[in-house]
Amino acid sequence: MYSIFLVDDEELELEMIRDFIRWEEMGIYVAGTALNGRDAMEKIEVIQPDIVLTDVQMPIMDGLELAKQVSEQFDWIQFVFLTGHDEFDYVKSALNVGAVGYLLKPLDLSEIVSVIDKVKRRCEEVRMKNRSVRVTKSNILREMIYEQQEDRLANLAESYRTLTRRREPGMYSMTLLHIHRESASQAGVSLDDGSARLQAFLENWLAAKKLEVDFVPTREGELALWLEGMFHVSRFTWDDLLAELEDTLGFTVTAAVNEEERELGRIQELYRETRLMLQEMFYLGAGRVIYAKDVKRQDGHSPVPPFEEEAFAEAVHELNSEQAEQLIREYNLRLAALRIAKQDVCDWAIGVIERLLVQIHEPMTEAHKRAELYQSMYQCETMADIEDKVIQAVAHAVETLKHRFMDKNARLVHQIRTAIDQHFHEPITINSLSDQVYLSPNYLRSIFKEKTGMTIHDYLTRIRLNKAKELLADDTLKVQDIAQRVGYESTSYFISLFLKNQGVTPNEYRKNL
């Protein structure tokens, strides 16, 4: 639908044109009215309609002067003139200043429909042309962000200035919008589709505010807003906009608003600054408005503080998920306050999850499962995402233990597995284990195999050999020392057992590390 602005110095005639012509049936809505050219000029500057229908002869400022002044600022606005039968000389002048058509008084409905159809076609042509220009400008800006050759960068800047029809160099600001990957995935939206929806929404939102912005897709799920001058939107407005975006589009968007202005040739500097601001999302969380003052950088590399491992393991063992989750959240807040590097945060979280799995006797022995854990953790965009994954692992561990503790035999097997995990390096026999749970050796063998799918001997061997593989990474340790550390007095027996289970000798395994 296109907007039209009506101008006529005869008030009754203006009301008739506004109220009795069926504009909506022609795909037009009336955006405003004025009784003279000067008043119309002030309103048009604010409303910026697609079409202006104006009388030719008016006091203060006539229709021809109005068209001339408007066209100097908004060359895409289409003009249609109202004129009487005895004013054809004015019609010639109107056509000379670029009017699409004219209407003779008194107005004829069929004539109005014909002229408006012509005007709408012209408006669509203008929109298509502007869309093509916007796409070209966007592509030029994207190239400028990544271009390394100075002469090529200067040529791109000149091409951009030509398209903007700006002779004087301007100052520009940038805002980066980032789609939160996890929320888009939950909404069933790809990042490419999400970016397209985000841009379409913002085009309408900005058009209502009469702001002309270039959209530059910089990375997957990331959209830059490039504006001449500062993007004067308050933080409260940004907060409201991000909330509206999430309600409408179904995914979360973060905005890094750079309040610094740069010349066109310094677009790369501006982009680097704004991206650094956006990285603060990792600590602050998604769906936030981030300004330069929100960015906190630590001098040097902050050491990772110790985590309360024993208290955490005890809380899980006692099925106290609230206490375990509280320890995770408090530690996560400490890491965020210290701005600990993302890699260190991910490594800590992966370590917690791996120890949880060991605690419930579900260690990750398959390489692909370990790789999946690492990939999913390093893909997290915020510390909140990492925290959620650790808390999910806590919930799984606690539920697993609850189920086992409700089953008497499962509880006994859990007790035996815990004893093996903690004392694998010591001499362990079936009799010593059965004495701990007051069961006969044969019955203990039976329920252990039933609950785990393996014999006690096989489980002990797996634990010892997994520990041996960790120790083989230390070149200072001899194979015989490693054998004794994992509970084997005979080095030759350890080597033969390792070869049987791993397909290579300990030394061959070490060479492949």
BABA-193041 format. One line per 5 residues: their letters; for each residue x, y, z of C-alpha. Coordinates in Angstrom, 2 decimals. Example, Ala and Ser with C-alpha at 12.3 -4.5 7.8 and 13.67 -1.06 7.14 Angstrom:
<fidrens>
as	12.30,-4.50,7.80 | 13.67,-1.06,7.14
</fidrens>
This chain:
<fidrens>
mysif	0.00,0.00,0.00 | 1.24,3.49,-0.87 | 0.76,6.75,1.07 | -0.60,9.99,-0.40 | -0.49,13.56,0.92
lvdde	-3.26,15.97,-0.17 | -2.83,19.74,-0.62 | -5.59,22.23,-1.58 | -6.32,25.77,-0.39 | -10.09,25.13,-0.56
elele	-10.91,23.42,2.74 | -14.22,21.90,1.61 | -12.66,20.59,-1.56 | -9.78,19.13,0.44 | -12.19,17.33,2.76
mirdf	-14.14,15.97,-0.20 | -10.96,14.61,-1.82 | -9.90,13.05,1.48 | -13.23,11.53,2.54 | -15.19,10.69,-0.62
irwee	-12.59,9.19,-2.89 | -12.17,5.46,-2.17 | -8.43,5.53,-1.71 | -8.15,2.20,0.10 | -9.78,0.36,-2.79
mgiyv	-6.95,1.68,-4.98 | -4.28,0.52,-2.49 | -3.67,4.03,-1.16 | -3.97,5.54,2.30 | -4.10,9.27,3.12
agtal	-1.07,10.16,5.23 | -1.94,13.83,5.78 | -3.36,17.09,4.38 | -2.42,20.76,4.15 | -4.13,24.01,3.00
ngrda	-1.05,25.67,1.43 | 2.37,24.80,0.08 | 4.40,26.04,3.05 | 2.38,24.02,5.56 | 2.56,21.04,3.21
mekie	6.34,21.32,2.94 | 6.81,21.12,6.71 | 4.53,18.09,7.02 | 5.96,16.28,3.98 | 9.49,16.56,5.43
viqpd	8.26,14.55,8.41 | 5.79,12.14,6.77 | 7.69,11.54,3.51 | 4.72,10.08,1.60 | 5.01,8.15,-1.66
ivltd	2.65,10.51,-3.54 | 1.66,14.17,-3.26 | -1.61,15.30,-4.84 | -1.58,19.11,-4.86 | -3.49,22.02,-6.32
vqmpi	-1.44,24.13,-8.72 | -2.59,27.61,-7.68 | -2.38,28.30,-3.93 | -1.44,31.26,-1.72 | 1.87,31.52,0.19
mdgle	3.48,28.75,-1.89 | 1.92,27.31,-5.03 | 2.01,23.67,-6.13 | 4.88,24.13,-8.61 | 7.21,25.65,-6.00
lakqv	6.18,22.95,-3.53 | 7.07,20.23,-6.05 | 10.41,21.86,-6.76 | 11.42,22.12,-3.09 | 10.19,18.63,-2.20
seqfd	11.96,17.04,-5.17 | 15.26,18.61,-4.15 | 15.10,16.66,-0.87 | 13.03,13.62,-1.79 | 13.43,12.89,-5.48
wiqfv	11.47,9.66,-5.18 | 8.17,11.33,-4.15 | 5.68,11.32,-7.04 | 3.55,14.40,-7.82 | 0.04,14.66,-9.31
fltgh	-1.44,18.12,-9.86 | -5.01,19.38,-9.58 | -5.91,22.07,-12.09 | -8.87,23.71,-13.77 | -9.74,23.60,-17.49
defdy	-8.53,27.16,-17.97 | -5.12,26.55,-16.36 | -3.46,24.34,-18.99 | -0.30,26.46,-19.02 | 0.18,25.40,-15.41
vksal	-0.22,21.78,-16.46 | 2.67,22.15,-18.91 | 4.83,23.59,-16.13 | 3.76,20.78,-13.81 | 4.81,18.12,-16.30
nvgav	8.12,19.91,-16.78 | 8.94,19.61,-13.08 | 8.44,15.86,-13.21 | 4.76,15.37,-12.38 | 3.43,11.91,-13.20
gyllk	0.04,13.28,-14.23 | -2.68,15.78,-13.59 | -6.37,15.77,-12.70 | -8.88,18.31,-13.98 | -11.50,19.85,-11.74
pldls	-14.21,18.81,-11.15 | -12.74,15.39,-10.49 | -13.85,12.34,-12.45 | -13.60,8.97,-10.61 | -12.51,6.97,-13.66
eivsv	-9.85,9.55,-14.42 | -8.60,9.38,-10.82 | -8.30,5.57,-11.00 | -6.38,5.81,-14.30 | -3.91,8.41,-13.03
idkvk	-3.39,6.65,-9.69 | -2.65,3.35,-11.48 | 0.03,5.15,-13.46 | 1.44,6.73,-10.29 | 1.51,3.38,-8.49
rrcee	3.50,1.84,-11.35 | 5.98,4.69,-11.08 | 6.17,4.20,-7.29 | 6.91,0.50,-7.77 | 9.64,1.32,-10.27
vrmkn	11.15,3.71,-7.73 | 10.97,1.06,-5.00 | 12.65,-1.53,-7.25 | 15.37,0.96,-8.16 | 15.92,1.93,-4.53
rsvrv	15.99,-1.73,-3.53 | 18.67,-2.37,-6.17 | 20.67,0.62,-4.97 | 20.38,-0.53,-1.33 | 21.62,-4.01,-2.23
tksni	24.55,-2.54,-4.15 | 25.44,-0.21,-1.27 | 25.23,-3.12,1.16 | 27.57,-5.23,-0.97 | 30.06,-2.35,-1.26
lremi	30.09,-1.82,2.52 | 30.59,-5.52,3.15 | 33.55,-5.57,0.77 | 34.99,-2.48,2.47 | 34.87,-4.18,5.88
yeqqe	37.14,-6.99,4.72 | 39.17,-5.33,1.91 | 42.93,-5.21,2.57 | 44.18,-3.23,-0.45 | 44.08,0.53,0.14
drlan	43.51,1.51,-3.50 | 40.64,-0.95,-3.79 | 39.19,0.37,-0.52 | 39.34,3.96,-1.87 | 37.57,2.93,-5.08
laesy	34.82,1.19,-3.11 | 34.36,4.27,-0.92 | 34.02,6.48,-4.01 | 31.43,4.09,-5.49 | 29.46,4.24,-2.24
rtltr	29.51,8.05,-2.20 | 28.27,8.10,-5.79 | 25.30,5.92,-4.89 | 24.45,8.05,-1.85 | 24.75,11.25,-3.95
rrepg	26.80,12.80,-1.19 | 29.54,15.14,-2.38 | 30.85,16.02,1.06 | 32.37,13.25,3.22 | 30.00,12.26,6.00
mysmt	30.40,10.69,9.45 | 28.92,7.26,10.07 | 27.98,5.07,13.02 | 27.42,1.33,13.29 | 25.21,-1.01,15.27
llhih	25.70,-4.78,15.16 | 22.73,-7.07,15.68 | 23.42,-10.71,16.52 | 20.92,-13.57,16.43 | 21.34,-15.94,19.38
resas	21.99,-19.32,17.74 | 20.43,-21.44,20.49 | 17.16,-19.45,20.54 | 16.92,-19.58,16.72 | 17.45,-23.35,16.82
qagvs	14.72,-23.73,19.43 | 12.39,-21.64,17.24 | 13.18,-23.87,14.24 | 14.68,-20.95,12.30 | 17.98,-21.07,10.38
lddgs	20.38,-18.17,10.85 | 20.01,-17.16,7.19 | 16.22,-17.12,7.43 | 16.43,-15.35,10.77 | 18.64,-12.62,9.29
arlqa	16.17,-12.09,6.44 | 13.24,-11.83,8.88 | 15.21,-9.50,11.14 | 16.07,-7.16,8.26 | 12.48,-7.10,6.97
flenw	11.18,-6.24,10.44 | 13.74,-3.47,10.92 | 13.10,-1.97,7.49 | 9.47,-1.39,8.45 | 10.40,-0.17,11.94
laakk	12.97,2.30,10.61 | 10.74,3.44,7.76 | 8.13,4.47,10.33 | 10.82,6.62,11.98 | 11.94,8.02,8.59
levdf	15.47,6.72,9.12 | 17.48,5.53,6.14 | 19.87,2.75,7.14 | 22.07,0.42,5.10 | 21.88,-3.21,6.20
vptre	25.13,-5.14,5.88 | 25.15,-8.93,6.56 | 28.66,-9.29,8.02 | 28.65,-12.86,9.36 | 26.20,-15.71,9.71
gelal	23.40,-14.49,11.99 | 24.97,-11.01,12.25 | 23.60,-7.82,10.71 | 25.24,-4.38,10.71 | 23.20,-1.18,10.63
wlegm	25.20,1.54,8.84 | 23.89,5.06,9.27 | 25.18,8.50,8.39 | 25.45,10.28,11.72 | 24.58,8.80,15.10
fhvsr	21.68,6.38,15.40 | 19.77,8.40,18.01 | 17.73,5.73,19.76 | 17.62,5.61,23.55 | 18.55,2.52,25.52
ftwdd	14.94,2.16,26.60 | 13.84,2.21,22.96 | 16.46,-0.42,22.12 | 15.28,-2.59,25.03 | 11.69,-2.31,23.82
llael	12.75,-3.07,20.24 | 14.69,-6.21,21.23 | 11.72,-7.42,23.28 | 9.39,-6.78,20.34 | 11.78,-8.61,18.01
edtlg	11.77,-11.67,20.26 | 7.98,-11.66,20.59 | 7.49,-11.26,16.84 | 10.32,-13.35,15.37 | 10.62,-15.99,18.10
ftvta	14.38,-15.70,18.68 | 16.69,-13.51,20.76 | 18.70,-10.62,19.31 | 21.63,-8.78,20.92 | 22.58,-5.22,19.89
avnee	26.06,-3.68,20.13 | 25.52,0.07,19.70 | 28.70,1.99,18.86 | 28.22,5.66,19.71 | 31.49,6.68,18.03
erelg	31.30,8.18,14.53 | 33.88,7.56,11.82 | 34.54,8.64,8.26 | 33.60,6.18,5.52 | 37.24,5.20,4.95
riqel	37.52,4.04,8.59 | 34.71,1.51,8.37 | 37.07,-1.36,9.23 | 38.14,0.35,12.45 | 34.51,1.01,13.36
yretr	33.56,-2.61,12.65 | 36.42,-3.98,14.79 | 35.41,-1.77,17.70 | 31.76,-2.77,17.44 | 32.63,-6.49,17.19
lmlqe	34.69,-6.22,20.38 | 31.65,-4.72,22.04 | 29.49,-7.56,20.76 | 31.88,-10.14,22.26 | 30.87,-8.84,25.68
mfylg	27.63,-10.76,25.06 | 29.49,-13.89,26.22 | 29.57,-12.47,29.76 | 26.45,-10.26,29.82 | 24.09,-12.70,28.10
agrvi	22.00,-12.57,24.93 | 19.12,-10.17,24.30 | 21.00,-7.18,25.74 | 21.90,-3.72,24.48 | 25.68,-3.31,24.75
yakdv	27.45,0.05,24.70 | 31.18,0.75,24.89 | 30.84,1.62,28.59 | 29.50,-1.90,29.27 | 32.71,-3.51,28.03
krqdg	35.05,-4.57,30.85 | 38.54,-5.71,29.92 | 41.01,-7.24,32.32 | 44.70,-6.39,32.12 | 46.52,-9.54,31.13
hspvp	45.17,-13.08,31.50 | 43.21,-13.61,34.72 | 43.93,-16.98,36.40 | 40.98,-19.33,36.69 | 39.85,-19.42,40.36
pfeee	39.51,-22.82,42.10 | 36.14,-24.56,42.00 | 34.71,-26.27,45.10 | 35.08,-29.76,43.65 | 34.58,-31.71,46.89
afaea	31.51,-29.75,47.98 | 30.03,-30.12,44.49 | 30.66,-33.90,44.32 | 29.20,-34.34,47.80 | 26.05,-32.37,46.88
vheln	25.52,-34.58,43.83 | 26.15,-37.75,45.85 | 23.60,-36.61,48.45 | 21.11,-35.89,45.62 | 21.04,-32.21,46.59
seqae	20.61,-30.76,43.11 | 19.77,-27.28,44.45 | 23.08,-27.06,46.30 | 25.02,-28.40,43.31 | 23.33,-25.93,40.94
qlire	23.95,-23.05,43.37 | 27.68,-23.86,43.40 | 27.70,-23.82,39.59 | 25.87,-20.49,39.37 | 28.03,-18.77,41.98
ynlrl	31.22,-19.96,40.29 | 29.92,-18.90,36.89 | 29.31,-15.39,38.25 | 32.90,-15.28,39.50 | 34.22,-16.31,36.10
aalri	32.11,-13.61,34.43 | 33.22,-10.91,36.87 | 36.87,-11.80,36.21 | 36.23,-11.93,32.44 | 37.87,-15.35,32.26
akqdv	38.60,-16.29,28.63 | 35.94,-18.34,26.85 | 38.27,-21.28,26.27 | 39.04,-21.53,29.99 | 35.33,-21.34,30.87
cdwai	34.53,-24.09,28.35 | 37.38,-26.28,29.62 | 36.14,-25.91,33.19 | 32.57,-26.83,32.19 | 33.73,-29.83,30.16
gvier	35.80,-31.00,33.13 | 32.80,-30.73,35.47 | 30.59,-32.75,33.11 | 33.24,-35.43,32.60 | 33.73,-35.81,36.36
llvqi	29.96,-36.00,36.83 | 29.81,-38.86,34.33 | 32.62,-40.64,36.14 | 30.80,-40.11,39.44 | 27.71,-41.88,38.08
hepmt	29.90,-44.47,36.28 | 29.09,-43.28,32.76 | 32.52,-42.07,31.60 | 32.90,-41.02,27.97 | 35.18,-43.67,26.52
eahkr	34.11,-43.17,22.87 | 36.08,-40.48,21.08 | 33.08,-39.25,19.07 | 31.04,-38.61,22.22 | 33.87,-36.62,23.72
aelyq	34.17,-34.65,20.48 | 30.42,-33.92,20.54 | 30.71,-32.58,24.09 | 33.62,-30.32,23.16 | 31.87,-29.06,20.03
smyqc	28.57,-28.32,21.77 | 30.38,-26.48,24.57 | 32.62,-24.36,22.34 | 29.61,-23.41,20.20 | 27.96,-21.79,23.22
etmad	27.67,-18.03,22.69 | 27.16,-17.00,26.31 | 28.17,-18.12,29.76 | 24.48,-18.61,30.48 | 24.38,-21.24,27.71
iedkv	27.38,-23.02,29.25 | 25.79,-22.84,32.70 | 22.59,-24.40,31.33 | 24.51,-27.35,29.88 | 26.33,-28.00,33.18
iqava	23.09,-27.77,35.15 | 21.45,-30.21,32.71 | 24.32,-32.60,33.41 | 23.78,-32.14,37.16 | 20.09,-32.96,36.77
havet	20.95,-36.09,34.77 | 23.49,-37.21,37.37 | 21.12,-36.68,40.30 | 18.24,-38.46,38.55 | 20.50,-41.38,37.66
lkhrf	21.67,-41.71,41.25 | 18.10,-41.43,42.57 | 17.06,-44.31,40.34 | 19.98,-46.42,41.48 | 19.50,-45.68,45.15
mdkna	15.84,-46.73,44.91 | 16.99,-50.10,43.56 | 18.79,-51.98,46.37 | 20.98,-53.99,44.02 | 21.75,-50.91,41.88
rlvhq	22.79,-49.09,45.04 | 25.14,-51.93,46.00 | 26.66,-52.01,42.52 | 27.12,-48.23,42.63 | 28.96,-48.66,45.92
irtai	31.27,-51.29,44.41 | 31.98,-49.20,41.31 | 32.80,-46.19,43.48 | 35.20,-48.32,45.55 | 36.94,-49.53,42.37
dqhfh	37.11,-45.98,40.96 | 38.79,-44.72,44.13 | 41.10,-47.68,44.90 | 41.91,-49.17,41.47 | 45.66,-48.74,42.15
epiti	45.47,-51.02,45.20 | 45.16,-54.83,45.27 | 41.45,-55.58,44.76 | 39.80,-59.00,44.96 | 36.24,-60.19,44.65
nslsd	36.34,-61.25,48.30 | 37.45,-57.83,49.52 | 34.65,-56.21,47.54 | 31.95,-58.66,48.67 | 32.96,-58.07,52.30
qvyls	32.19,-54.36,51.87 | 28.57,-55.01,50.92 | 28.00,-58.16,52.97 | 27.23,-60.37,49.98 | 28.65,-63.65,48.80
pnylr	31.21,-63.32,45.98 | 29.03,-65.29,43.56 | 25.91,-63.19,44.25 | 27.94,-59.97,43.89 | 29.28,-61.20,40.53
sifke	25.72,-61.93,39.40 | 24.12,-58.60,40.28 | 27.13,-56.61,39.02 | 26.92,-58.29,35.61 | 23.13,-57.78,35.57
ktgmt	23.35,-54.04,36.32 | 26.44,-53.11,34.28 | 26.61,-55.67,31.48 | 30.22,-56.52,32.37 | 32.13,-58.52,34.97
ihdyl	33.84,-56.93,37.96 | 37.21,-57.95,36.47 | 36.36,-56.29,33.13 | 35.26,-53.10,34.90 | 38.45,-52.98,37.00
trirl	40.56,-53.56,33.86 | 38.77,-50.74,32.00 | 39.32,-48.26,34.83 | 43.00,-49.19,35.17 | 43.73,-49.05,31.45
nkake	41.93,-45.71,31.01 | 44.10,-44.28,33.78 | 47.17,-45.84,32.15 | 46.37,-44.09,28.86 | 46.28,-40.76,30.72
lladd	49.64,-41.45,32.33 | 51.23,-42.48,29.01 | 50.91,-38.85,27.92 | 53.67,-38.05,30.44 | 56.96,-38.93,28.70
tlkvq	58.85,-38.85,31.98 | 57.05,-41.98,33.25 | 58.36,-45.41,32.34 | 55.92,-48.17,31.38 | 56.82,-50.22,34.46
diaqr	56.11,-47.19,36.69 | 52.72,-46.71,35.02 | 51.91,-50.41,35.49 | 52.52,-50.14,39.22 | 50.59,-46.88,39.51
vgyes	47.45,-48.46,38.05 | 47.69,-51.59,40.22 | 49.75,-54.14,38.22 | 52.82,-55.60,39.89 | 53.86,-57.45,36.71
tsyfi	54.91,-55.14,33.87 | 54.73,-57.94,31.30 | 51.18,-58.80,32.34 | 50.21,-55.12,32.08 | 51.73,-54.89,28.56
slflk	49.93,-58.04,27.34 | 46.64,-56.84,28.84 | 47.07,-53.41,27.23 | 47.85,-54.97,23.85 | 44.82,-57.26,24.08
nqgvt	42.41,-54.41,24.88 | 43.89,-51.56,22.81 | 45.43,-53.43,19.88 | 48.83,-51.76,20.46 | 51.52,-51.89,23.13
pneyr	51.82,-49.03,25.66 | 54.90,-47.64,23.84 | 53.13,-47.78,20.46 | 50.12,-46.02,21.99 | 52.43,-43.32,23.40
knl	54.04,-42.71,19.99 | 50.63,-42.03,18.45 | 49.66,-39.41,21.04
</fidrens>
